[in-house]
Amino acid sequence: MTDDRLPPASPKIRSVCHLGRFPTRSGPGWALVGQDGGQSIPLGPLGENRLFVFSDTLLTAARPVPGSAPPPARRPPGRGHLGILANTAARAQNRDLQQALAGLDYFLDDRSAPREILPSSADERREGIRFWPQHGLLVNDSVVLFYMGVRAVTGATWGFVNEGTGLALLDPATGECRRLVRRGGRGDWIFWPPRTDDLHFGVQVLREGELAYVFASRRRGLHVTAQLARVEVRRLSQPSAYRYLASTAPRWARRPSESCDLGPCGSQFSVSFNGHLRQYLMTYVDILDGGLYLRAADAPWGPYSAPRRVAPVPRQKEAYLGFEHASFAREDGRQILISYCEPRFSQSSLVAVRLA
């Protein structure tokens, strides 16, 4: 089966505006210095509640305000006054993205400091394995959350190796997370191994009625391309129920090895239905040139337009992890809001793009 459809034209841009960095957060005895990630997951179809998930998060001991009472004797996790958490999550209840970020309500530990939602076991910690949340979808009362396990390796190109992708069920009221496992021995949490490629599965989940479309990225050398799977929403936590896009005709296959690619993307990216364009919009930031890119398609499976480099994002060195926050879009998607990260634990930044 072949696909004779031509991809649509690349989206036209009216303006691009840098909105600055995320607000700094602090609490009793701790201050958040910077973090990676920052995907947002709606917790209802029309409500204001969202879940934000972050990967590596740096906390330091907060300095007391002059003249104020000393804070309680609490320290964030980690050695001494410094703590690096592999993952955190927070809720927000505001329709404006900047105000939502300023009022993030983190899931806290018994010392009132942000805590990991996906802690490693003792054996995993000894092996240097930690977990980075990706994206997910609210199903009934739980968020089905995709996460990637990585192992720190000295001398590796990126400083870590990808162990694979797992699934967890997160209670959005408490932040309690239950990692799903399969039968087996070591690595029983891995449902999508990286194999010979650097596969990031579950970087974006898009719901269309009773179906969920789950996007992935696959790296070969310096080239990264997008892939797609679909599954019934009610079976999102069952990897055996997934079918993988084998051609953009579309044709769906049972085996992940039959997956076709949808063209260039970032290692992490977003896809949403844009009401203004009446098309699906893929958004990512390229780590190599620091450019913000958009691609459009008439269906989740493509074909997608050629990447359009909208603008270079303001950065000191590298920029990556570009995510559109589609539930915060304005004017039915005419203006979209995208966050991106920089290395060395700086706060993430926001960009507003106005489409023509």
RAHU-V388212 format. One record per pair of residues at least 12 apart in sequence whose ideal C-beta (glycine too) atoms are under 8 Angstrom apart, sorted by the first residue. I is the first residue (numbers start at 1). J is the second residue. If there is no record, write none. Layout:
I|J / I|J
//
This chain:
1|247 / 1|249 / 1|251 / 2|247 / 2|249 / 3|247 / 3|248 / 3|249 / 3|250 / 3|303 / 5|248 / 5|298 / 5|303 / 6|303 / 7|297 / 7|302 / 7|303 / 7|304 / 7|305 / 7|306 / 8|279 / 8|296 / 8|297 / 8|298 / 8|305 / 9|296 / 9|305 / 10|294 / 10|295 / 10|296 / 10|305 / 10|306 / 10|307 / 10|308 / 11|277 / 11|279 / 11|281 / 11|294 / 11|296 / 11|305 / 11|308 / 11|355 / 11|356 / 12|355 / 12|356 / 13|294 / 13|308 / 13|310 / 13|353 / 13|354 / 13|355 / 13|356 / 14|354 / 14|355 / 14|356 / 15|353 / 15|354 / 16|292 / 16|310 / 16|311 / 16|351 / 16|352 / 16|353 / 16|354 / 17|351 / 17|352 / 17|353 / 17|354 / 18|313 / 18|314 / 18|349 / 18|350 / 18|351 / 19|98 / 19|337 / 19|349 / 19|350 / 19|351 / 19|352 / 20|349 / 20|350 / 21|346 / 21|347 / 21|348 / 21|349 / 21|350 / 22|38 / 22|101 / 22|339 / 22|347 / 22|348 / 22|349 / 22|350 / 23|98 / 23|101 / 23|102 / 23|347 / 24|347 / 25|104 / 25|106 / 26|62 / 27|62 / 27|106 / 27|108 / 27|112 / 27|113 / 27|114 / 28|62 / 28|71 / 28|72 / 28|74 / 28|112 / 29|61 / 29|62 / 29|71 / 29|72 / 29|73 / 29|74 / 29|75 / 29|76 / 29|111 / 29|112 / 29|113 / 30|59 / 30|60 / 30|61 / 30|62 / 30|74 / 30|75 / 30|76 / 30|83 / 30|113 / 30|114 / 31|59 / 31|60 / 31|61 / 31|62 / 31|63 / 32|57 / 32|58 / 32|59 / 32|114 / 33|58 / 33|59 / 33|60 / 33|345 / 33|347 / 34|57 / 34|58 / 34|344 / 34|345 / 34|346 / 34|347 / 34|348 / 35|54 / 35|55 / 35|56 / 35|57 / 35|58 / 35|88 / 35|341 / 35|345 / 35|347 / 35|348 / 36|54 / 36|55 / 36|56 / 36|57 / 36|132 / 36|321 / 36|341 / 36|345 / 36|348 / 37|53 / 37|54 / 37|55 / 37|56 / 37|87 / 37|132 / 37|133 / 37|321 / 37|341 / 38|52 / 38|53 / 38|54 / 38|321 / 38|323 / 38|339 / 38|341 / 38|348 / 39|52 / 39|53 / 39|133 / 39|134 / 39|135 / 39|323 / 40|52 / 40|92 / 40|323 / 40|325 / 40|327 / 40|328 / 41|53 / 41|135 / 41|136 / 41|137 / 41|138 / 41|143 / 42|138 / 42|327 / 43|91 / 43|138 / 43|143 / 43|172 / 44|138 / 48|92 / 48|93 / 48|94 / 48|95 / 49|91 / 49|92 / 49|93 / 49|172 / 50|91 / 50|92 / 50|93 / 50|100 / 50|327 / 51|89 / 51|90 / 51|91 / 51|92 / 51|136 / 51|143 / 51|170 / 51|172 / 52|89 / 52|90 / 52|91 / 52|92 / 52|101 / 52|104 / 53|87 / 53|88 / 53|89 / 53|117 / 53|133 / 53|134 / 53|135 / 53|136 / 53|145 / 54|87 / 54|88 / 54|89 / 54|90 / 54|133 / 55|86 / 55|87 / 55|132 / 55|133 / 56|84 / 56|85 / 56|86 / 56|87 / 56|132 / 56|345 / 57|84 / 57|85 / 57|86 / 57|87 / 57|88 / 57|114 / 58|82 / 58|83 / 58|84 / 58|345 / 59|76 / 59|77 / 59|78 / 59|82 / 59|83 / 59|84 / 59|85 / 59|113 / 59|114 / 60|76 / 60|81 / 60|82 / 60|83 / 61|75 / 61|76 / 61|81 / 61|82 / 72|112 / 74|111 / 74|112 / 74|113 / 75|111 / 75|113 / 76|111 / 76|113 / 76|114 / 77|109 / 77|113 / 77|115 / 77|116 / 83|113 / 85|114 / 85|115 / 85|116 / 86|116 / 86|118 / 86|120 / 86|130 / 86|131 / 86|132 / 87|116 / 87|117 / 87|118 / 87|130 / 87|131 / 87|132 / 87|133 / 87|147 / 88|106 / 88|107 / 88|114 / 88|115 / 88|116 / 88|117 / 89|106 / 89|107 / 89|117 / 89|133 / 89|170 / 89|175 / 90|104 / 90|105 / 90|106 / 90|107 / 90|114 / 91|104 / 91|105 / 91|172 / 92|104 / 92|105 / 93|105 / 95|328 / 96|328 / 97|325 / 97|328 / 97|337 / 97|350 / 98|350 / 100|328 / 101|350 / 107|174 / 107|175 / 115|175 / 117|133 / 117|170 / 117|175 / 117|176 / 117|177 / 118|131 / 118|133 / 118|147 / 118|168 / 118|177 / 118|179 / 124|149 / 127|151 / 128|151 / 128|152 / 128|153 / 129|149 / 129|150 / 129|151 / 129|163 / 130|149 / 130|150 / 130|152 / 131|147 / 131|148 / 131|149 / 131|150 / 131|166 / 132|147 / 132|148 / 132|149 / 132|150 / 133|145 / 133|146 / 133|147 / 134|146 / 134|147 / 134|148 / 134|165 / 134|200 / 134|202 / 134|203 / 134|268 / 135|202 / 135|203 / 135|204 / 135|205 / 136|170 / 136|202 / 136|205 / 137|205 / 137|207 / 137|212 / 137|233 / 137|236 / 138|172 / 139|233 / 139|234 / 139|236 / 139|237 / 141|171 / 141|172 / 142|169 / 142|170 / 142|171 / 142|172 / 143|169 / 143|170 / 143|172 / 144|167 / 144|168 / 144|169 / 144|205 / 144|236 / 144|237 / 145|167 / 145|168 / 145|169 / 145|170 / 145|177 / 146|165 / 146|166 / 146|167 / 146|201 / 146|202 / 146|203 / 146|205 / 146|214 / 147|165 / 147|166 / 147|167 / 147|168 / 147|179 / 147|202 / 148|162 / 148|163 / 148|164 / 148|165 / 148|166 / 148|200 / 149|162 / 149|163 / 149|164 / 149|165 / 149|166 / 149|189 / 149|190 / 150|162 / 150|163 / 151|163 / 162|194 / 162|198 / 162|199 / 162|200 / 163|187 / 163|190 / 163|194 / 164|187 / 164|189 / 164|190 / 164|191 / 164|192 / 164|193 / 164|194 / 165|190 / 165|191 / 165|192 / 165|199 / 165|200 / 165|201 / 165|202 / 166|179 / 166|180 / 166|189 / 166|190 / 166|191 / 167|179 / 167|180 / 167|191 / 167|202 / 167|237 / 167|239 / 168|180 / 169|237 / 180|237 / 182|239 / 191|239 / 192|216 / 192|239 / 192|256 / 197|218 / 197|219 / 197|220 / 198|218 / 198|219 / 198|267 / 199|216 / 199|217 / 199|218 / 199|219 / 199|227 / 200|216 / 200|217 / 200|218 / 200|267 / 200|268 / 201|214 / 201|216 / 201|229 / 202|214 / 202|215 / 202|216 / 203|215 / 203|216 / 203|217 / 203|267 / 203|268 / 203|269 / 204|269 / 204|270 / 204|271 / 205|236 / 206|271 / 206|272 / 206|273 / 206|280 / 206|300 / 207|233 / 208|273 / 208|300 / 210|232 / 210|233 / 210|234 / 211|230 / 211|231 / 211|232 / 211|233 / 212|230 / 212|231 / 212|232 / 212|233 / 212|236 / 213|228 / 213|229 / 213|230 / 213|271 / 213|300 / 213|301 / 214|228 / 214|229 / 214|230 / 214|231 / 214|236 / 214|242 / 215|227 / 215|228 / 215|269 / 215|271 / 216|228 / 216|229 / 216|259 / 217|265 / 217|266 / 217|267 / 217|268 / 217|269 / 218|259 / 218|261 / 219|267 / 222|288 / 223|264 / 224|264 / 224|265 / 224|266 / 224|267 / 225|261 / 225|262 / 225|263 / 225|264 / 225|265 / 226|261 / 226|262 / 226|263 / 226|264 / 226|265 / 226|269 / 226|282 / 226|304 / 227|244 / 227|245 / 227|259 / 227|260 / 227|261 / 227|262 / 228|244 / 228|245 / 228|259 / 228|262 / 228|300 / 228|301 / 229|242 / 229|243 / 229|244 / 229|245 / 229|256 / 229|259 / 230|242 / 230|243 / 230|245 / 230|252 / 230|300 / 231|243 / 242|256 / 244|256 / 244|258 / 244|259 / 245|259 / 245|260 / 245|262 / 245|301 / 246|258 / 246|259 / 246|260 / 247|260 / 248|260 / 248|262 / 248|301 / 248|302 / 248|303 / 250|299 / 250|301 / 262|301 / 262|302 / 262|303 / 262|304 / 263|295 / 263|302 / 263|303 / 263|304 / 263|306 / 263|307 / 264|293 / 264|295 / 264|307 / 265|282 / 265|284 / 265|295 / 266|284 / 266|285 / 266|286 / 266|287 / 266|293 / 266|320 / 266|321 / 266|322 / 267|287 / 267|320 / 268|284 / 268|320 / 268|321 / 268|322 / 268|323 / 269|282 / 269|283 / 269|284 / 269|322 / 269|323 / 270|282 / 270|283 / 270|284 / 270|322 / 270|323 / 270|324 / 270|326 / 270|338 / 271|283 / 271|300 / 272|324 / 272|326 / 272|329 / 272|333 / 273|326 / 274|296 / 274|326 / 274|329 / 274|333 / 274|336 / 274|355 / 275|332 / 275|333 / 276|331 / 276|332 / 276|333 / 276|334 / 276|355 / 277|296 / 277|333 / 277|355 / 279|296 / 279|297 / 279|298 / 280|296 / 280|297 / 280|298 / 280|299 / 280|300 / 281|294 / 281|295 / 281|296 / 281|324 / 281|333 / 281|336 / 282|294 / 282|295 / 282|296 / 282|297 / 282|304 / 283|322 / 283|323 / 283|324 / 283|336 / 283|338 / 284|322 / 285|313 / 285|319 / 285|320 / 285|321 / 285|322 / 285|338 / 285|340 / 287|318 / 287|319 / 287|320 / 289|309 / 289|312 / 290|312 / 290|313 / 290|315 / 290|318 / 290|319 / 291|309 / 291|310 / 291|311 / 291|312 / 291|313 / 292|309 / 292|310 / 292|311 / 292|312 / 292|313 / 292|322 / 292|338 / 292|340 / 292|351 / 292|353 / 293|307 / 293|308 / 293|309 / 293|310 / 294|307 / 294|308 / 294|310 / 294|353 / 295|307 / 295|308 / 310|353 / 311|351 / 313|340 / 313|349 / 313|351 / 314|349 / 315|342 / 316|342 / 316|346 / 317|342 / 317|343 / 317|344 / 318|342 / 318|343 / 319|340 / 319|341 / 319|342 / 320|340 / 320|341 / 320|342 / 321|339 / 321|340 / 321|341 / 321|348 / 322|338 / 322|339 / 322|340 / 323|338 / 323|339 / 323|340 / 324|336 / 324|337 / 324|338 / 325|337 / 325|338 / 325|339 / 333|355 / 334|354 / 334|355 / 335|352 / 335|353 / 335|354 / 335|355 / 336|352 / 336|353 / 336|355 / 337|350 / 337|351 / 337|352 / 337|353 / 338|350 / 338|351 / 338|352 / 338|353 / 339|351
//
